[in-house]
Amino acid sequence: MKVEALVFVGIRGSVVALNRATGEQLWATRLKGYDFVNVVLDRGAVFATSCGEIFCLDPLTGVVLWHNRLKGFGTGLATIATGARAEGGAGAVLAERQRQAQAAAASTAAM
């Protein structure tokens, strides 16, 4: 299968690859944590951030090619930028930050 036939989803500490035509799950790779995962496809590799760490995955198998703990930077949300055309990234992270802020505001208001 070609990379163009796949859709990548970052969800609750995992990256999932789906068949674009059928929605069938082809693979799932557990990264770290249970929170938001930012995913970018760039030049034949899937880059994903979770809990302040970055992972590079093979898009056809989900195998982790490399991983960097980004030691010393904490575990917050992280964005990904590459030299290629954006295929994900900052928009998703901004939406997640807004969701988190709204949840915190709702929690405070409920007290």
Beta strands, then each sheet from edge to edge (+ up, - down):
strand 1: 6-11
strand 2: 14-19
strand 3: 25-30
strand 4: 38-42
strand 5: 45-50
strand 6: 53-57
strand 7: 64-68
sheet 1: 1+ 2- 3+
sheet 2: 4+ 5- 6+ 7-
end
